[in-house]
């Protein structure tokens, strides 16, 4: 029974530490980078350009 309590305690501490680090690590700038960027038709498939020349 002591082993189970220790395991649960360690998991609880690890979960709490992970939640704190996740909340503390957030920044406003992270939402501005990444994601999809618009793709020009000329960049879509470079093989099509080579065949049409």
N, C-alpha and C positions, 0 to 999 in steps of 0.2 A: 504494500500500500504506500509506503514511503517513496518508492521508486516512481509510482504514478504521480504522486504529488510533486515530486521534484521535476519530472518531465513537464507537467502542466505549468509549473512556476516558470521554468526556463522558456517555454513557448510563449507564455504571457509576457515575460520581460522582453523577449525578442520581438514580439508583435508590437509592443508599446514603443520600443526603440525604433523600429521600422516606421511606425506611424509618425513619430516625432521628426525623424529625419526627412520623411516625405513632405510633411507640412513645412518644415523649416527650409527645405531646399527649393521651394517654389519661388519663381521670380516672374515679374511681369513681362520681361523680354522674351521668355521662352515661348509665348504664344505668337510672337511676331515672325518666327523663323520656321522653316520647314513647310510641309504641305505640298500641294500640287502647284505647278506653275503652268501658265498657258503655253501651248506648243504651237509654233508657227507651222503652217503646212509644208514649208520648205525644209523644216527640221524633222518632219514626221518620219520619212523613210528615205535615207540617203541613196538607196539603191535605185529608187524611181528616178532620181535626178540623173544618175549615171546612164540609165537606159534611154532617157529621152534626149540626151545630147548627141 
